């Protein structure tokens, strides 16, 4: 579940799983999302003459360490 701007959606994202040590591992990946799926209008500049794509790419990297 991902919440952006107060709107929650279920997303599916590929992950790479890497074991660093017997006490550490990492999960990373990237997923493309449409801003409109979360009720966000793509940003514009110069009074609307410059526009952006409504898709964004979210990259993530989570590192976990086992403590005691």
C-alpha positions, 0 to 999 in steps of 0.5 A: 500500500502506498499513500501519496497526498492522502490517497492510498493505492495498492501497488506492485513493485519489483524488488531486488533482494541482497544479503549483505551479511548474516545480519544485514540485507537490502531490498531495492527497486523502482516503479513507475506511477501516474500522478493522476492515480493519486489525484495530483496534477502534473506540475507546470511552469511559465504559465503552463507553457512548460509541462511535465509528464504525469508519470514519475519513477520512484526508486527505493532502497531499504537496508535492514540490520538485525539487532540483538 
